[in-house]
Amino acid sequence: MPNSTTVLIVGAGPSGLVAALSLLHHGFKDFVVVDAVEEGENTSRALVVHAATLEALDTIDCGEEIVAKGTKSKGVNFRNRSSKLVSTNFSSLNKHTRHPYSLVIPQNLTEHILGEKLKGYSVTVHRPCKVASLKMNENDDNFTDVIFEDGKTITAKYVIGADGAHSVVRRMAGIGFADPETGEKGDRINNLNQMVLADVVYEGKDNNDLDSEFLGTLSPESFFLSIPLPKSFNDLLAKKGQGVEAQIYRIGAGVPLVDGEIPHSPSKEYLQNLVDRFGPTILSSDCLIRIKEVIWSTRFRTHSAIADKAFARFGGDELQGATVGGDKSTTKHGGIILLIGDAAHIHSPAGGQGMNLGIRDAVFLGEALIRHINASASQPSSVDADYILHEFAEGRHKRALEVIAFTKNLLSLLGTPDKKISWLFPISATTVRDWVMWFAFKFDFMQARMAWAMSGLGTR
């Protein structure tokens, strides 16, 4: 690992890997990628890549391999526990994109594909390299010294924080991170405030309903989903010594707060209990299909936050220079800090938007960074090139706010609490929700509107 570099990318998840690939696509190679964990591709957490993200990846020649390994989901099906409720499809996207579908592909498979592509350029991800602190370089205050836990230091002009929701880069740069909504509205309590995700194998009687592209089950107390994963996921697990021959499904469910805290890495028995309570009746223990094996499981709380800014200069923003011709010149001061992915914004997994937004951050950052580097090099003393990065950061901040609002609203809909609307209208809110969804999605324009919102094409 070198002692200095122009660009240091901290974090080798999807956002960090794509940032590196975007720089390479634009012909720039003076960067270093580090990650805190010894081995990547650890979990299948994020599952869906939407049309806008695939289009962005296409611009840096990275979309084709990912599409080849995923499953094209062309519809979303919602039901209550006993019968179908809503079926939607993405056919309306045909006139807007060459990717009129949502691609189902686990995050660790996406990371594997991106990592292999990066290896093809002879780029090494340095592991494990956990950032401990940042400080201004003593010789040039426009560079930042990044110090790792093992004492190693890299000096960089640009530091890209792609190191997740608990970003050390963001924290050391003193950038705030909070829910964009405040007070009661910012703390919406619903049935999905805490959730479980798991990859499982079923056993028992075959049922065609389980092989639908996306099966979401609405119940008075929770929301449950079951999605078949592509066969390429089995192939990846086999490479890691975890061979699974059977079809693997992603399941997820909200756990009511009254149930208490979810255990770490929920067991098969815990997951089956959630299936019995909130899943479609075909999966309950009274039927012939139930969970046989748990490949992976996790718990999490749904919340949203956004960084105050995605671009800053470490140690200060501006210094007033000497008087030139009666006017004071303004020079920029401090090494450049940029945030992408979960380091810049987090929100609930509703609609599968998180990884998508981070990947698009990374694709567009590559172009903006090259423009800034070239502008700074061509006329370093007279041109304020920082407007390029301010423009990038403000645009991504705006997009993140839009996605956070969308996911909050979708989460509120799916997690509607089961309570009476009022004493004058003694019917539960979940019943009204189901009626409204059943009626609204009979209209093509409503299906088209939902497909557009989920695709990300309006929030690229």
Secondary structure, DSSP 8 states (H G I E B T S, - for coil): --SEEEEEEE--SHHHHHHHHHHHHTT---EEEE-SSSS--------EE-HHHHHHHHHTT-HHHHHHHSEEE-EEEEE-SSSEEEEEE-GGGGGT-S--SEEE--HHHHHHHHHHHHHTTT--EE-S--EEEEEE-SS-TTSEEEEETTS-EEEEEEEEE-S-TT-HHHHHTT--EE-SS-HHHHS---TTSEEEEEEEEEEES--GGGGSS-EEEE-SS-EEEEEE--HHHHHHHHHTT----S--EEEEEE--GGG----SS--HHHHHHHHHHHS-GGGSTTSSEEEEEEEEEEEEE---EEES-SEEEET-SEEEEEEETTEEEEEE-SEEEEE-GGGTEE---TTS-HHHHHHHHHHHHHHHHHHHHHHHHHSTTT--THHHHHHHHHHHHHHHHHHHHHHHHHHHHHT----BS-SSS-SBHHHHHHHHHHHHTTSHHHHHHHHHHHHTTT--
